[in-house]
Amino acid sequence: MSDQASEASQDLKPENTAAEKKESLEDLLATLGQQIRNSDWLQQNTPEKFEEENPEIAQVFKNIANDSKAKGDGGQG
């Protein structure tokens, strides 16, 4: 392999230091947060829409929420 090819392949290798991974993770989280804030996905995908499109799954969620609520209120009333 030529020196240029060797240098190019080294440039493509990901860095594996902990600091760089942390920075990379922080960058990803910041990007995700920005995309969530700038997206209208939450306005378009409402709980009502989910319930309409997935009635059986929505009912399971409701049952679990009701069971959890009942257990939480059980010893406090």
All heavy atoms as a GROMACS GRO file, in nm:
protein
  593
    1MET      N    1   0.086  -0.118   0.000
    1MET     CA    2   0.000   0.000   0.000
    1MET      C    3   0.090   0.123   0.000
    1MET      O    4   0.189   0.129   0.069
    1MET     CB    5  -0.089  -0.002   0.125
    1MET     CG    6  -0.194   0.100   0.119
    1MET     SD    7  -0.315   0.113   0.254
    1MET     CE    8  -0.328  -0.041   0.333
    2SER      N    9   0.051   0.225  -0.076
    2SER     CA   10   0.131   0.346  -0.084
    2SER      C   11   0.116   0.426   0.043
    2SER      O   12   0.024   0.406   0.122
    2SER     CB   13   0.088   0.429  -0.204
    2SER     OG   14  -0.039   0.487  -0.178
    3ASP      N   15   0.208   0.521   0.062
    3ASP     CA   16   0.202   0.607   0.181
    3ASP      C   17   0.074   0.689   0.182
    3ASP      O   18   0.014   0.708   0.287
    3ASP     CB   19   0.323   0.701   0.186
    3ASP     CG   20   0.451   0.627   0.222
    3ASP    OD1   21   0.441   0.520   0.285
    3ASP    OD2   22   0.560   0.676   0.187
    4GLN      N   23   0.032   0.736   0.065
    4GLN     CA   24  -0.092   0.814   0.058
    4GLN      C   25  -0.213   0.730   0.096
    4GLN      O   26  -0.299   0.773   0.169
    4GLN     CB   27  -0.113   0.869  -0.084
    4GLN     CG   28  -0.035   0.994  -0.111
    4GLN     CD   29  -0.069   1.048  -0.248
    4GLN    OE1   30  -0.090   0.972  -0.342
    4GLN    NE2   31  -0.074   1.180  -0.259
    5ALA      N   32  -0.219   0.607   0.049
    5ALA     CA   33  -0.330   0.519   0.080
    5ALA      C   34  -0.331   0.486   0.229
    5ALA      O   35  -0.435   0.480   0.293
    5ALA     CB   36  -0.323   0.391  -0.003
    6SER      N   37  -0.214   0.466   0.284
    6SER     CA   38  -0.202   0.435   0.427
    6SER      C   39  -0.250   0.553   0.511
    6SER      O   40  -0.324   0.536   0.607
    6SER     CB   41  -0.058   0.400   0.461
    6SER     OG   42  -0.046   0.376   0.599
    7GLU      N   43  -0.209   0.674   0.474
    7GLU     CA   44  -0.252   0.793   0.546
    7GLU      C   45  -0.403   0.812   0.533
    7GLU      O   46  -0.471   0.846   0.630
    7GLU     CB   47  -0.179   0.916   0.492
    7GLU     CG   48  -0.033   0.923   0.532
    7GLU     CD   49   0.039   1.041   0.468
    7GLU    OE1   50  -0.030   1.138   0.428
    7GLU    OE2   51   0.162   1.036   0.459
    8ALA      N   52  -0.456   0.789   0.415
    8ALA     CA   53  -0.600   0.805   0.394
    8ALA      C   54  -0.679   0.706   0.479
    8ALA      O   55  -0.781   0.740   0.538
    8ALA     CB   56  -0.634   0.787   0.246
    9SER      N   57  -0.632   0.582   0.487
    9SER     CA   58  -0.704   0.483   0.566
    9SER      C   59  -0.698   0.517   0.714
    9SER      O   60  -0.792   0.492   0.788
    9SER     CB   61  -0.650   0.342   0.541
    9SER     OG   62  -0.520   0.328   0.592
   10GLN      N   63  -0.587   0.575   0.758
   10GLN     CA   64  -0.578   0.616   0.898
   10GLN      C   65  -0.673   0.731   0.928
   10GLN      O   66  -0.728   0.742   1.035
   10GLN     CB   67  -0.435   0.654   0.934
   10GLN     CG   68  -0.343   0.534   0.945
   10GLN     CD   69  -0.201   0.572   0.981
   10GLN    OE1   70  -0.169   0.688   0.993
   10GLN    NE2   71  -0.117   0.472   0.998
   11ASP      N   72  -0.694   0.819   0.829
   11ASP     CA   73  -0.786   0.930   0.848
   11ASP      C   74  -0.930   0.883   0.864
   11ASP      O   75  -1.011   0.949   0.926
   11ASP     CB   76  -0.779   1.027   0.729
   11ASP     CG   77  -0.648   1.105   0.727
   11ASP    OD1   78  -0.582   1.113   0.832
   11ASP    OD2   79  -0.613   1.158   0.619
   12LEU      N   80  -0.963   0.767   0.808
   12LEU     CA   81  -1.099   0.716   0.814
   12LEU      C   82  -1.129   0.640   0.942
   12LEU      O   83  -1.244   0.613   0.973
   12LEU     CB   84  -1.125   0.624   0.694
   12LEU     CG   85  -1.118   0.690   0.557
   12LEU    CD1   86  -1.135   0.586   0.448
   12LEU    CD2   87  -1.223   0.798   0.544
   13LYS      N   88  -1.026   0.603   1.018
   13LYS     CA   89  -1.047   0.527   1.140
   13LYS      C   90  -1.109   0.617   1.248
   13LYS      O   91  -1.064   0.728   1.269
   13LYS     CB   92  -0.914   0.470   1.193
   13LYS     CG   93  -0.857   0.363   1.103
   13LYS     CD   94  -0.728   0.309   1.158
   13LYS     CE   95  -0.668   0.207   1.063
   13LYS     NZ   96  -0.538   0.160   1.109
   14PRO      N   97  -1.214   0.568   1.316
   14PRO     CA   98  -1.274   0.649   1.423
   14PRO      C   99  -1.180   0.657   1.543
   14PRO      O  100  -1.107   0.565   1.574
   14PRO     CB  101  -1.401   0.572   1.459
   14PRO     CG  102  -1.375   0.433   1.414
   14PRO     CD  103  -1.280   0.441   1.297
   15GLU      N  104  -1.184   0.771   1.606
   15GLU     CA  105  -1.106   0.789   1.729
   15GLU      C  106  -1.182   0.723   1.844
   15GLU      O  107  -1.303   0.732   1.852
   15GLU     CB  108  -1.086   0.938   1.757
   15GLU     CG  109  -1.006   1.007   1.650
   15GLU     CD  110  -0.862   0.956   1.640
   15GLU    OE1  111  -0.804   0.917   1.741
   15GLU    OE2  112  -0.809   0.955   1.527
   16ASN      N  113  -1.110   0.659   1.933
   16ASN     CA  114  -1.176   0.582   2.038
   16ASN      C  115  -1.146   0.631   2.179
   16ASN      O  116  -1.164   0.558   2.274
   16ASN     CB  117  -1.136   0.434   2.027
   16ASN     CG  118  -1.194   0.371   1.902
   16ASN    OD1  119  -1.304   0.405   1.862
   16ASN    ND2  120  -1.121   0.281   1.842
   17THR      N  121  -1.101   0.754   2.194
   17THR     CA  122  -1.075   0.801   2.329
   17THR      C  123  -1.206   0.836   2.397
   17THR      O  124  -1.304   0.871   2.332
   17THR     CB  125  -0.983   0.926   2.328
   17THR    OG1  126  -1.053   1.033   2.264
   17THR    CG2  127  -0.852   0.898   2.256
   18ALA      N  128  -1.207   0.827   2.528
   18ALA     CA  129  -1.330   0.850   2.605
   18ALA      C  130  -1.379   0.994   2.586
   18ALA      O  131  -1.499   1.018   2.572
   18ALA     CB  132  -1.307   0.821   2.752
   19ALA      N  133  -1.287   1.089   2.584
   19ALA     CA  134  -1.327   1.229   2.569
   19ALA      C  135  -1.394   1.252   2.435
   19ALA      O  136  -1.494   1.324   2.426
   19ALA     CB  137  -1.206   1.320   2.584
   20GLU      N  138  -1.342   1.192   2.330
   20GLU     CA  139  -1.400   1.211   2.199
   20GLU      C  140  -1.536   1.142   2.188
   20GLU      O  141  -1.627   1.193   2.125
   20GLU     CB  142  -1.305   1.162   2.090
   20GLU     CG  143  -1.185   1.255   2.077
   20GLU     CD  144  -1.077   1.200   1.988
   20GLU    OE1  145  -1.083   1.080   1.955
   20GLU    OE2  146  -0.986   1.276   1.954
   21LYS      N  147  -1.551   1.026   2.251
   21LYS     CA  148  -1.680   0.959   2.251
   21LYS      C  149  -1.782   1.044   2.325
   21LYS      O  150  -1.895   1.059   2.283
   21LYS     CB  151  -1.671   0.821   2.316
   21LYS     CG  152  -1.610   0.717   2.226
   21LYS     CD  153  -1.615   0.582   2.293
   21LYS     CE  154  -1.551   0.477   2.206
   21LYS     NZ  155  -1.554   0.346   2.270
   22LYS      N  156  -1.742   1.102   2.438
   22LYS     CA  157  -1.832   1.185   2.516
   22LYS      C  158  -1.874   1.306   2.435
   22LYS      O  159  -1.991   1.341   2.430
   22LYS     CB  160  -1.764   1.229   2.646
   22LYS     CG  161  -1.852   1.312   2.736
   22LYS     CD  162  -1.782   1.348   2.863
   22LYS     CE  163  -1.871   1.435   2.950
   22LYS     NZ  164  -1.804   1.482   3.069
   23GLU      N  165  -1.778   1.368   2.371
   23GLU     CA  166  -1.810   1.484   2.290
   23GLU      C  167  -1.905   1.445   2.176
   23GLU      O  168  -2.001   1.514   2.148
   23GLU     CB  169  -1.682   1.545   2.232
   23GLU     CG  170  -1.706   1.668   2.148
   23GLU     CD  171  -1.577   1.725   2.094
   23GLU    OE1  172  -1.482   1.649   2.073
   23GLU    OE2  173  -1.575   1.847   2.073
   24SER      N  174  -1.880   1.331   2.117
   24SER     CA  175  -1.964   1.284   2.009
   24SER      C  176  -2.106   1.257   2.059
   24SER      O  177  -2.203   1.293   1.994
   24SER     CB  178  -1.904   1.158   1.947
   24SER     OG  179  -1.988   1.108   1.848
   25LEU      N  180  -2.120   1.195   2.175
   25LEU     CA  181  -2.251   1.167   2.232
   25LEU      C  182  -2.322   1.298   2.264
   25LEU      O  183  -2.441   1.313   2.237
   25LEU     CB  184  -2.238   1.080   2.356
   25LEU     CG  185  -2.367   1.044   2.428
   25LEU    CD1  186  -2.463   0.972   2.334
   25LEU    CD2  187  -2.339   0.960   2.550
   26GLU      N  188  -2.250   1.392   2.321
   26GLU     CA  189  -2.310   1.522   2.352
   26GLU      C  190  -2.356   1.591   2.225
   26GLU      O  191  -2.463   1.652   2.222
   26GLU     CB  192  -2.211   1.609   2.429
   26GLU     CG  193  -2.188   1.561   2.571
   26GLU     CD  194  -2.077   1.637   2.641
   26GLU    OE1  195  -2.007   1.719   2.577
   26GLU    OE2  196  -2.059   1.613   2.762
   27ASP      N  197  -2.276   1.581   2.120
   27ASP     CA  198  -2.315   1.640   1.991
   27ASP      C  199  -2.442   1.575   1.939
   27ASP      O  200  -2.532   1.644   1.889
   27ASP     CB  201  -2.203   1.624   1.888
   27ASP     CG  202  -2.082   1.711   1.918
   27ASP    OD1  203  -2.094   1.805   1.999
   27ASP    OD2  204  -1.975   1.683   1.860
   28LEU      N  205  -2.449   1.443   1.948
   28LEU     CA  206  -2.569   1.372   1.901
   28LEU      C  207  -2.693   1.413   1.979
   28LEU      O  208  -2.800   1.435   1.923
   28LEU     CB  209  -2.548   1.221   1.910
   28LEU     CG  210  -2.454   1.159   1.809
   28LEU    CD1  211  -2.429   1.012   1.843
   28LEU    CD2  212  -2.509   1.172   1.669
   29LEU      N  213  -2.678   1.423   2.111
   29LEU     CA  214  -2.792   1.461   2.195
   29LEU      C  215  -2.836   1.604   2.166
   29LEU      O  216  -2.955   1.635   2.163
   29LEU     CB  217  -2.759   1.443   2.342
   29LEU     CG  218  -2.747   1.297   2.388
   29LEU    CD1  219  -2.697   1.290   2.531
   29LEU    CD2  220  -2.879   1.226   2.373
   30ALA      N  221  -2.739   1.693   2.146
   30ALA     CA  222  -2.772   1.832   2.114
   30ALA      C  223  -2.845   1.840   1.980
   30ALA      O  224  -2.944   1.912   1.966
   30ALA     CB  225  -2.645   1.917   2.111
   31THR      N  226  -2.797   1.764   1.884
   31THR     CA  227  -2.861   1.761   1.752
   31THR      C  228  -3.003   1.706   1.763
   31THR      O  229  -3.097   1.760   1.705
   31THR     CB  230  -2.778   1.677   1.653
   31THR    OG1  231  -2.649   1.736   1.641
   31THR    CG2  232  -2.845   1.672   1.518
   32LEU      N  233  -3.019   1.598   1.839
   32LEU     CA  234  -3.152   1.539   1.858
   32LEU      C  235  -3.246   1.641   1.923
   32LEU      O  236  -3.360   1.658   1.879
   32LEU     CB  237  -3.143   1.414   1.944
   32LEU     CG  238  -3.276   1.349   1.982
   32LEU    CD1  239  -3.351   1.304   1.857
   32LEU    CD2  240  -3.253   1.232   2.075
   33GLY      N  241  -3.199   1.706   2.027
   33GLY     CA  242  -3.282   1.806   2.095
   33GLY      C  243  -3.324   1.918   2.001
   33GLY      O  244  -3.440   1.961   2.002
   34GLN      N  245  -3.230   1.963   1.919
   34GLN     CA  246  -3.261   2.069   1.824
   34GLN      C  247  -3.363   2.022   1.721
   34GLN      O  248  -3.458   2.094   1.688
   34GLN     CB  249  -3.133   2.113   1.754
   34GLN     CG  250  -3.152   2.227   1.657
   34GLN     CD  251  -3.021   2.267   1.591
   34GLN    OE1  252  -2.927   2.189   1.584
   34GLN    NE2  253  -3.016   2.390   1.543
   35GLN      N  254  -3.348   1.899   1.674
   35GLN     CA  255  -3.442   1.847   1.575
   35GLN      C  256  -3.581   1.830   1.635
   35GLN      O  257  -3.682   1.857   1.569
   35GLN     CB  258  -3.391   1.714   1.519
   35GLN     CG  259  -3.272   1.732   1.428
   35GLN     CD  260  -3.212   1.600   1.384
   35GLN    OE1  261  -3.241   1.495   1.441
   35GLN    NE2  262  -3.129   1.605   1.281
   36ILE      N  263  -3.589   1.788   1.760
   36ILE     CA  264  -3.719   1.774   1.827
   36ILE      C  265  -3.785   1.910   1.840
   36ILE      O  266  -3.904   1.926   1.813
   36ILE     CB  267  -3.704   1.704   1.964
   36ILE    CG1  268  -3.668   1.557   1.943
   36ILE    CG2  269  -3.831   1.720   2.047
   36ILE    CD1  270  -3.629   1.485   2.071
   37ARG      N  271  -3.708   2.011   1.885
   37ARG     CA  272  -3.764   2.144   1.902
   37ARG      C  273  -3.812   2.205   1.770
   37ARG      O  274  -3.909   2.279   1.767
   37ARG     CB  275  -3.661   2.238   1.967
   37ARG     CG  276  -3.641   2.213   2.116
   37ARG     CD  277  -3.554   2.320   2.180
   37ARG     NE  278  -3.420   2.321   2.124
   37ARG     CZ  279  -3.320   2.241   2.161
   37ARG    NH1  280  -3.340   2.152   2.255
   37ARG    NH2  281  -3.201   2.252   2.108
   38ASN      N  282  -3.741   2.176   1.662
   38ASN     CA  283  -3.774   2.235   1.533
   38ASN      C  284  -3.872   2.152   1.452
   38ASN      O  285  -3.910   2.191   1.342
   38ASN     CB  286  -3.646   2.255   1.450
   38ASN     CG  287  -3.554   2.357   1.513
   38ASN    OD1  288  -3.598   2.446   1.585
   38ASN    ND2  289  -3.426   2.346   1.488
   39SER      N  290  -3.917   2.040   1.504
   39SER     CA  291  -4.004   1.950   1.430
   39SER      C  292  -4.149   1.972   1.469
   39SER      O  293  -4.181   2.010   1.582
   39SER     CB  294  -3.965   1.805   1.461
   39SER     OG  295  -4.058   1.716   1.408
   40ASP      N  296  -4.237   1.946   1.375
   40ASP     CA  297  -4.379   1.951   1.406
   40ASP      C  298  -4.437   1.811   1.425
   40ASP      O  299  -4.557   1.791   1.422
   40ASP     CB  300  -4.456   2.027   1.297
   40ASP     CG  301  -4.445   1.961   1.161
   40ASP    OD1  302  -4.366   1.865   1.145
   40ASP    OD2  303  -4.517   2.005   1.069
   41TRP      N  304  -4.349   1.714   1.446
   41TRP     CA  305  -4.391   1.575   1.461
   41TRP      C  306  -4.491   1.559   1.576
   41TRP      O  307  -4.592   1.490   1.562
   41TRP     CB  308  -4.269   1.485   1.485
   41TRP     CG  309  -4.303   1.339   1.482
   41TRP    CD1  310  -4.302   1.258   1.372
   41TRP    CD2  311  -4.341   1.256   1.592
   41TRP    NE1  312  -4.338   1.130   1.408
   41TRP    CE2  313  -4.363   1.126   1.542
   41TRP    CE3  314  -4.360   1.278   1.727
   41TRP    CZ2  315  -4.402   1.022   1.623
   41TRP    CZ3  316  -4.399   1.174   1.807
   41TRP    CH2  317  -4.419   1.046   1.756
   42LEU      N  318  -4.465   1.626   1.688
   42LEU     CA  319  -4.554   1.612   1.803
   42LEU      C  320  -4.692   1.674   1.776
   42LEU      O  321  -4.792   1.626   1.829
   42LEU     CB  322  -4.492   1.674   1.928
   42LEU     CG  323  -4.372   1.599   1.986
   42LEU    CD1  324  -4.310   1.678   2.100
   42LEU    CD2  325  -4.413   1.461   2.033
   43GLN      N  326  -4.697   1.777   1.694
   43GLN     CA  327  -4.826   1.836   1.661
   43GLN      C  328  -4.904   1.745   1.567
   43GLN      O  329  -5.026   1.740   1.571
   43GLN     CB  330  -4.808   1.974   1.596
   43GLN     CG  331  -4.771   2.084   1.693
   43GLN     CD  332  -4.625   2.080   1.734
   43GLN    OE1  333  -4.540   2.038   1.657
   43GLN    NE2  334  -4.595   2.124   1.855
   44GLN      N  335  -4.833   1.673   1.482
   44GLN     CA  336  -4.898   1.586   1.386
   44GLN      C  337  -4.933   1.449   1.445
   44GLN      O  338  -5.026   1.384   1.399
   44GLN     CB  339  -4.808   1.565   1.263
   44GLN     CG  340  -4.788   1.690   1.182
   44GLN     CD  341  -4.696   1.667   1.065
   44GLN    OE1  342  -4.649   1.557   1.042
   44GLN    NE2  343  -4.669   1.772   0.990
   45ASN      N  344  -4.860   1.404   1.544
   45ASN     CA  345  -4.878   1.270   1.599
   45ASN      C  346  -4.927   1.281   1.743
   45ASN      O  347  -4.851   1.267   1.839
   45ASN     CB  348  -4.746   1.193   1.590
   45ASN     CG  349  -4.707   1.169   1.446
   45ASN    OD1  350  -4.761   1.082   1.381
   45ASN    ND2  351  -4.615   1.250   1.396
   46THR      N  352  -5.055   1.302   1.756
   46THR     CA  353  -5.117   1.324   1.887
   46THR      C  354  -5.162   1.191   1.948
   46THR      O  355  -5.175   1.090   1.877
   46THR     CB  356  -5.240   1.414   1.871
   46THR    OG1  357  -5.336   1.345   1.789
   46THR    CG2  358  -5.204   1.548   1.807
   47PRO      N  359  -5.189   1.191   2.078
   47PRO     CA  360  -5.243   1.070   2.141
   47PRO      C  361  -5.375   1.027   2.077
   47PRO      O  362  -5.401   0.908   2.062
   47PRO     CB  363  -5.264   1.111   2.287
   47PRO     CG  364  -5.172   1.225   2.309
   47PRO     CD  365  -5.161   1.296   2.176
   48GLU      N  366  -5.456   1.124   2.038
   48GLU     CA  367  -5.584   1.092   1.975
   48GLU      C  368  -5.563   1.021   1.840
   48GLU      O  369  -5.633   0.925   1.808
   48GLU     CB  370  -5.667   1.219   1.955
   48GLU     CG  371  -5.712   1.285   2.084
   48GLU     CD  372  -5.604   1.369   2.153
   48GLU    OE1  373  -5.501   1.401   2.091
   48GLU    OE2  374  -5.624   1.401   2.271
   49LYS      N  375  -5.466   1.069   1.765
   49LYS     CA  376  -5.435   1.006   1.637
   49LYS      C  377  -5.384   0.864   1.659
   49LYS      O  378  -5.423   0.770   1.589
   49LYS     CB  379  -5.332   1.088   1.561
   49LYS     CG  380  -5.296   1.028   1.426
   49LYS     CD  381  -5.192   1.114   1.353
   49LYS     CE  382  -5.150   1.046   1.224
   49LYS     NZ  383  -5.045   1.121   1.156
   50PHE      N  384  -5.297   0.847   1.760
   50PHE     CA  385  -5.245   0.713   1.792
   50PHE      C  386  -5.359   0.619   1.829
   50PHE      O  387  -5.366   0.507   1.782
   50PHE     CB  388  -5.143   0.719   1.906
   50PHE     CG  389  -5.090   0.585   1.945
   50PHE    CD1  390  -4.986   0.527   1.876
   50PHE    CD2  391  -5.147   0.514   2.050
   50PHE    CE1  392  -4.937   0.401   1.910
   50PHE    CE2  393  -5.100   0.389   2.086
   50PHE     CZ  394  -4.994   0.333   2.016
   51GLU      N  395  -5.450   0.669   1.913
   51GLU     CA  396  -5.563   0.587   1.956
   51GLU      C  397  -5.653   0.548   1.837
   51GLU      O  398  -5.701   0.435   1.829
   51GLU     CB  399  -5.645   0.661   2.061
   51GLU     CG  400  -5.758   0.580   2.118
   51GLU     CD  401  -5.831   0.650   2.230
   51GLU    OE1  402  -5.806   0.768   2.254
   51GLU    OE2  403  -5.914   0.584   2.294
   52GLU      N  404  -5.672   0.642   1.747
   52GLU     CA  405  -5.755   0.614   1.629
   52GLU      C  406  -5.689   0.509   1.539
   52GLU      O  407  -5.755   0.421   1.487
   52GLU     CB  408  -5.775   0.744   1.551
   52GLU     CG  409  -5.864   0.732   1.430
   52GLU     CD  410  -5.879   0.865   1.360
   52GLU    OE1  411  -5.913   0.964   1.427
   52GLU    OE2  412  -5.856   0.870   1.238
   53GLU      N  413  -5.556   0.520   1.523
   53GLU     CA  414  -5.485   0.429   1.434
   53GLU      C  415  -5.451   0.294   1.499
   53GLU      O  416  -5.429   0.196   1.429
   53GLU     CB  417  -5.356   0.495   1.385
   53GLU     CG  418  -5.381   0.615   1.295
   53GLU     CD  419  -5.254   0.689   1.258
   53GLU    OE1  420  -5.146   0.656   1.312
   53GLU    OE2  421  -5.262   0.781   1.174
   54ASN      N  422  -5.444   0.291   1.632
   54ASN     CA  423  -5.404   0.170   1.706
   54ASN      C  424  -5.494   0.147   1.826
   54ASN      O  425  -5.448   0.153   1.941
   54ASN     CB  426  -5.258   0.185   1.754
   54ASN     CG  427  -5.164   0.219   1.642
   54ASN    OD1  428  -5.128   0.134   1.564
   54ASN    ND2  429  -5.125   0.346   1.634
   55PRO      N  430  -5.622   0.120   1.805
   55PRO     CA  431  -5.714   0.112   1.919
   55PRO      C  432  -5.679   0.003   2.020
   55PRO      O  433  -5.694   0.025   2.141
   55PRO     CB  434  -5.850   0.087   1.854
   55PRO     CG  435  -5.820   0.041   1.716
   55PRO     CD  436  -5.687   0.097   1.678
   56GLU      N  437  -5.633  -0.111   1.974
   56GLU     CA  438  -5.601  -0.219   2.068
   56GLU      C  439  -5.481  -0.186   2.154
   56GLU      O  440  -5.482  -0.208   2.276
   56GLU     CB  441  -5.578  -0.350   1.992
   56GLU     CG  442  -5.703  -0.402   1.924
   56GLU     CD  443  -5.677  -0.524   1.838
   56GLU    OE1  444  -5.563  -0.573   1.835
   56GLU    OE2  445  -5.772  -0.571   1.773
   57ILE      N  446  -5.378  -0.130   2.093
   57ILE     CA  447  -5.258  -0.093   2.168
   57ILE      C  448  -5.290   0.021   2.264
   57ILE      O  449  -5.245   0.023   2.379
   57ILE     CB  450  -5.143  -0.056   2.073
   57ILE    CG1  451  -5.104  -0.178   1.990
   57ILE    CG2  452  -5.023  -0.003   2.150
   57ILE    CD1  453  -5.006  -0.150   1.878
   58ALA      N  454  -5.369   0.116   2.218
   58ALA     CA  455  -5.408   0.228   2.303
   58ALA      C  456  -5.483   0.178   2.426
   58ALA      O  457  -5.462   0.228   2.538
   58ALA     CB  458  -5.493   0.327   2.225
   59GLN      N  459  -5.569   0.079   2.408
   59GLN     CA  460  -5.644   0.024   2.521
   59GLN      C  461  -5.550  -0.043   2.622
   59GLN      O  462  -5.568  -0.030   2.743
   59GLN     CB  463  -5.751  -0.074   2.473
   59GLN     CG  464  -5.844  -0.119   2.584
   59GLN     CD  465  -5.919  -0.003   2.647
   59GLN    OE1  466  -5.978   0.080   2.577
   59GLN    NE2  467  -5.917   0.005   2.780
   60VAL      N  468  -5.449  -0.112   2.571
   60VAL     CA  469  -5.350  -0.174   2.661
   60VAL      C  470  -5.280  -0.066   2.744
   60VAL      O  471  -5.265  -0.080   2.865
   60VAL     CB  472  -5.248  -0.258   2.580
   60VAL    CG1  473  -5.133  -0.302   2.668
   60VAL    CG2  474  -5.316  -0.379   2.517
   61PHE      N  475  -5.240   0.043   2.678
   61PHE     CA  476  -5.176   0.153   2.752
   61PHE      C  477  -5.269   0.210   2.858
   61PHE      O  478  -5.228   0.237   2.971
   61PHE     CB  479  -5.134   0.265   2.656
   61PHE     CG  480  -5.003   0.240   2.586
   61PHE    CD1  481  -4.998   0.228   2.448
   61PHE    CD2  482  -4.884   0.233   2.657
   61PHE    CE1  483  -4.878   0.207   2.383
   61PHE    CE2  484  -4.763   0.211   2.594
   61PHE     CZ  485  -4.761   0.199   2.456
   62LYS      N  486  -5.395   0.229   2.822
   62LYS     CA  487  -5.492   0.283   2.917
   62LYS      C  488  -5.509   0.189   3.036
   62LYS      O  489  -5.516   0.233   3.151
   62LYS     CB  490  -5.627   0.304   2.850
   62LYS     CG  491  -5.632   0.423   2.759
   62LYS     CD  492  -5.771   0.437   2.699
   62LYS     CE  493  -5.781   0.554   2.607
   62LYS     NZ  494  -5.917   0.569   2.552
   63ASN      N  495  -5.518   0.058   3.010
   63ASN     CA  496  -5.533  -0.039   3.118
   63ASN      C  497  -5.414  -0.035   3.212
   63ASN      O  498  -5.430  -0.038   3.334
   63ASN     CB  499  -5.552  -0.179   3.062
   63ASN     CG  500  -5.684  -0.196   2.990
   63ASN    OD1  501  -5.776  -0.116   3.005
   63ASN    ND2  502  -5.694  -0.301   2.909
   64ILE      N  503  -5.295  -0.029   3.156
   64ILE     CA  504  -5.174  -0.024   3.238
   64ILE      C  505  -5.172   0.104   3.320
   64ILE      O  506  -5.141   0.102   3.440
   64ILE     CB  507  -5.048  -0.036   3.150
   64ILE    CG1  508  -5.039  -0.176   3.090
   64ILE    CG2  509  -4.922  -0.003   3.229
   64ILE    CD1  510  -4.933  -0.193   2.983
   65ALA      N  511  -5.207   0.216   3.259
   65ALA     CA  512  -5.209   0.344   3.331
   65ALA      C  513  -5.311   0.340   3.444
   65ALA      O  514  -5.284   0.386   3.556
   65ALA     CB  515  -5.239   0.458   3.235
   66ASN      N  516  -5.428   0.284   3.418
   66ASN     CA  517  -5.531   0.275   3.521
   66ASN      C  518  -5.489   0.183   3.635
   66ASN      O  519  -5.513   0.213   3.752
   66ASN     CB  520  -5.664   0.228   3.460
   66ASN     CG  521  -5.727   0.334   3.373
   66ASN    OD1  522  -5.702   0.453   3.390
   66ASN    ND2  523  -5.810   0.291   3.280
   67ASP      N  524  -5.427   0.070   3.601
   67ASP     CA  525  -5.378  -0.022   3.705
   67ASP      C  526  -5.272   0.045   3.790
   67ASP      O  527  -5.272   0.033   3.912
   67ASP     CB  528  -5.321  -0.149   3.643
   67ASP     CG  529  -5.427  -0.239   3.580
   67ASP    OD1  530  -5.548  -0.215   3.606
   67ASP    OD2  531  -5.389  -0.331   3.506
   68SER      N  532  -5.183   0.117   3.726
   68SER     CA  533  -5.076   0.187   3.798
   68SER      C  534  -5.135   0.294   3.889
   68SER      O  535  -5.093   0.310   4.003
   68SER     CB  536  -4.979   0.249   3.698
   68SER     OG  537  -4.879   0.320   3.765
   69LYS      N  538  -5.232   0.367   3.838
   69LYS     CA  539  -5.296   0.472   3.917
   69LYS      C  540  -5.367   0.412   4.038
   69LYS      O  541  -5.360   0.464   4.149
   69LYS     CB  542  -5.394   0.549   3.830
   69LYS     CG  543  -5.456   0.668   3.896
   69LYS     CD  544  -5.545   0.742   3.798
   69LYS     CE  545  -5.610   0.861   3.863
   69LYS     NZ  546  -5.699   0.934   3.771
   70ALA      N  547  -5.437   0.301   4.017
   70ALA     CA  548  -5.508   0.235   4.126
   70ALA      C  549  -5.412   0.185   4.234
   70ALA      O  550  -5.438   0.198   4.353
   70ALA     CB  551  -5.592   0.121   4.072
   71LYS      N  552  -5.301   0.130   4.193
   71LYS     CA  553  -5.203   0.083   4.289
   71LYS      C  554  -5.139   0.198   4.365
   71LYS      O  555  -5.114   0.189   4.483
   71LYS     CB  556  -5.094   0.002   4.219
   71LYS     CG  557  -5.141  -0.133   4.170
   71LYS     CD  558  -5.031  -0.207   4.097
   71LYS     CE  559  -5.082  -0.337   4.041
   71LYS     NZ  560  -4.981  -0.407   3.961
   72GLY      N  561  -5.118   0.309   4.298
   72GLY     CA  562  -5.059   0.428   4.362
   72GLY      C  563  -5.152   0.491   4.463
   72GLY      O  564  -5.109   0.542   4.565
   73ASP      N  565  -5.281   0.486   4.437
   73ASP     CA  566  -5.379   0.547   4.526
   73ASP      C  567  -5.423   0.452   4.637
   73ASP      O  568  -5.487   0.493   4.732
   73ASP     CB  569  -5.504   0.589   4.448
   73ASP     CG  570  -5.475   0.702   4.351
   73ASP    OD1  571  -5.374   0.772   4.367
   73ASP    OD2  572  -5.557   0.721   4.260
   74GLY      N  573  -5.389   0.323   4.626
   74GLY     CA  574  -5.438   0.221   4.717
   74GLY      C  575  -5.413   0.247   4.865
   74GLY      O  576  -5.501   0.230   4.946
   75GLY      N  577  -5.295   0.289   4.902
   75GLY     CA  578  -5.264   0.306   5.044
   75GLY      C  579  -5.275   0.448   5.092
   75GLY      O  580  -5.241   0.479   5.204
   76GLN      N  581  -5.320   0.540   5.007
   76GLN     CA  582  -5.320   0.682   5.045
   76GLN      C  583  -5.459   0.738   5.071
   76GLN      O  584  -5.472   0.852   5.105
   76GLN     CB  585  -5.253   0.762   4.934
   76GLN     CG  586  -5.107   0.721   4.913
   76GLN     CD  587  -5.046   0.799   4.798
   76GLN    OE1  588  -5.099   0.896   4.751
   76GLN    NE2  589  -4.931   0.752   4.751
   77GLY      N  590  -5.564   0.658   5.050
   77GLY     CA  591  -5.700   0.712   5.060
   77GLY      C  592  -5.759   0.699   5.190
   77GLY      O  593  -5.776   0.739   5.290
   0.00000   0.00000   0.00000
